[in-house]
Amino acid sequence: MNACIGTPISWLRLETYAVDKRDAAVAKHLGECPACHSCFAQLSDDVVALPTLIVVDKPKKNWLWWLAPAMAAAAAAILLLVIVRREPPPDHVTTIKGGRQVVLGVVRERSGSIRRDVTTYAAGDRWKLTLTCEPGPLVWVDVAVVDPKSVDHPLSPAQLSCGNEIVVPGAFEVTGRDANIVCAVLDPDAIPPRTTPVPGTPGTACMTLTPE
């Protein structure tokens, strides 16, 4: 019998059924239609055509291969954004040996009034420095005052223990009409050498005092 008993099943649908046998309608039709069953038998014996159906994983591999450069580019963009946004610490914050962070503060005394929140000076003001740092070994500190023409060391070096707003012994005045950079140069091992301090370098915390 060469004629189908109903609607013939397409060759592609028969090939799909030959792979997974999950189409119940095809199974029922093949059980009732000798013509379609004969076609299915020929397809099952075709060792050339069937392997071409087993290619379902290849598109996934190609898609991932295409996506990998895009993912790498996105990760690089995020990393670049993080690097660009990372700002250096302010000059009054520094680190010393052992990775301890030190924060410099200033205290101004003017006619008996004491303030910790100002960085402007006038004639007759007296200044003290404070250090806030993590507990640990003692730290040597030397104070330097830098103006456009000179470097002054108004206080004797002192060895201090770290804590919250530890006061550096001694007080000093700032004179002139120029901005002065006041620095605390720190070293846990020895008295720091008296050279011109550079704000932003490890072991050096500085603040700028401006005239009123």
C-alpha positions in Angstrom: 0.0 0.0 0.0 1.6 3.3 -1.1 -1.1 5.8 -0.1 -1.2 7.4 3.3 -4.4 6.7 5.2 -4.7 10.3 6.2 -2.3 13.4 6.2 1.2 12.2 5.4 3.9 13.0 8.0 6.6 15.2 6.7 10.1 13.8 6.3 11.6 16.4 8.8 9.0 15.3 11.4 9.9 11.7 10.9 13.6 12.5 11.3 12.9 14.3 14.6 10.8 11.3 15.8 13.6 9.0 14.9 15.9 10.9 17.3 13.8 11.2 20.4 10.6 9.0 19.9 8.6 11.6 22.0 5.9 12.6 19.4 2.9 10.5 20.4 0.9 11.5 17.4 3.6 10.3 15.0 3.8 7.0 16.9 0.0 6.5 16.6 0.0 7.3 12.9 2.9 5.0 12.1 1.1 2.2 13.9 -1.9 2.7 11.7 -0.4 3.8 8.3 1.6 1.2 6.3 2.8 3.9 3.8 4.3 6.2 6.4 5.6 3.3 8.4 7.5 2.2 5.3 9.0 5.7 4.9 10.0 5.7 8.5 11.7 2.3 8.1 13.8 3.6 5.2 14.8 6.7 7.1 15.9 4.6 10.1 18.2 2.7 7.8 19.7 5.8 6.4 23.1 6.2 8.2 24.0 9.2 6.2 21.1 11.5 6.9 20.6 10.9 10.6 23.9 12.2 11.9 23.1 15.6 10.4 20.3 16.0 12.9 22.6 15.9 16.0 23.9 19.4 15.9 21.8 21.1 18.6 24.9 21.9 20.9 26.9 23.8 18.2 25.0 27.1 18.2 25.4 27.3 22.0 29.1 26.9 21.7 29.3 29.6 19.0 27.1 31.9 21.0 29.4 31.7 24.1 32.5 32.1 22.0 31.0 35.3 20.6 29.9 36.6 24.0 33.3 36.0 25.8 35.0 39.1 24.3 32.0 41.2 25.2 32.1 40.0 28.8 35.8 40.6 29.0 35.4 44.1 27.7 32.6 44.8 30.2 34.8 43.6 33.1 37.7 45.7 31.9 35.4 48.8 31.7 34.2 48.2 35.3 37.8 47.8 36.5 38.8 51.0 34.7 35.9 52.8 36.3 37.0 51.7 39.8 40.6 52.7 39.2 39.6 56.1 37.8 37.3 56.8 40.8 39.9 55.8 43.4 41.2 59.0 44.9 44.4 59.4 47.0 44.0 60.1 50.7 44.0 63.8 51.7 47.4 65.2 52.7 46.5 65.2 56.4 46.2 61.4 56.4 49.2 59.2 55.9 50.5 55.6 56.7 53.5 54.5 58.6 55.5 51.3 58.9 53.2 48.3 59.6 50.3 49.8 57.6 49.0 52.0 60.4 47.1 55.1 59.4 47.8 58.4 61.0 45.5 61.5 60.9 46.9 64.9 61.6 44.8 67.6 63.3 45.5 71.2 64.3 44.3 73.2 67.3 44.3 77.1 67.3 44.4 79.2 70.4 43.4 82.8 69.9 42.9 85.1 72.9 42.0 82.2 75.1 39.5 80.7 72.5 40.5 77.2 71.3 39.2 75.8 68.0 39.9 72.6 66.2 37.9 73.4 63.0 39.9 76.2 61.5 43.0 76.5 59.3 43.4 80.3 59.1 45.9 82.3 61.1 46.5 85.8 62.3 49.3 87.5 64.3 49.4 86.2 67.9 47.7 82.8 67.2 49.3 79.7 68.9 49.0 76.3 67.3 49.3 72.7 68.5 49.1 69.5 66.5 47.2 66.3 67.3 47.7 62.8 66.0 45.1 60.0 65.7 46.5 56.6 64.9 45.9 52.9 65.7 47.5 51.5 68.8 50.9 50.0 68.3 54.6 50.7 68.8 55.7 54.2 69.8 56.1 56.7 66.9 58.7 59.5 66.5 57.2 62.7 65.3 58.9 65.9 64.1 57.1 69.1 63.2 58.0 71.2 60.1 56.5 74.5 59.0 57.1 75.3 55.3 56.6 78.7 53.7 57.6 79.8 50.2 61.1 80.8 51.5 62.1 78.5 54.3 61.5 75.4 56.4 61.3 75.7 60.1 61.3 73.0 62.9 59.7 74.9 65.8 59.4 71.9 68.2 61.7 69.2 69.5 61.2 65.7 68.1 58.9 63.6 70.4 58.2 59.9 70.8 54.4 59.3 71.3 52.1 56.4 71.8 49.2 56.2 69.3 45.6 56.9 70.2 42.8 59.3 69.6 43.9 62.9 69.1 47.2 62.6 71.0 48.7 66.1 71.5 52.2 66.7 70.2 54.1 68.5 73.0 54.8 72.2 72.5 53.1 75.1 70.6 54.2 77.4 67.9 53.2 80.5 66.0 52.8 81.1 62.3 53.9 84.5 60.9 53.9 86.4 57.6 51.3 86.8 54.9 51.8 83.6 53.0 50.2 80.2 53.2 52.2 77.9 55.5 52.2 74.1 55.2 52.5 72.4 58.6 53.7 68.8 58.5 54.1 66.0 61.0 56.9 63.7 59.8 56.6 60.2 61.4 58.9 57.3 61.8 58.3 54.3 64.2 62.0 53.4 64.3 64.0 56.6 64.7 63.9 60.4 64.8 63.0 61.5 61.2 65.7 63.4 59.3 65.1 67.1 59.0 64.6 67.6 55.3 61.9 69.5 53.4 58.7 67.4 53.9 56.7 66.4 50.8 52.9 66.2 51.4 51.3 63.0 50.3 54.4 60.8 50.8 54.2 57.9 53.3 55.0 59.0 56.9 54.2 62.7 56.2 50.9 64.3 57.1 50.3 68.0 56.3 47.8 70.8 56.6 47.9 74.2 55.0 47.3 77.3 57.2 46.3 80.5 55.3 46.4 84.0 56.5 43.2 85.9 57.2 
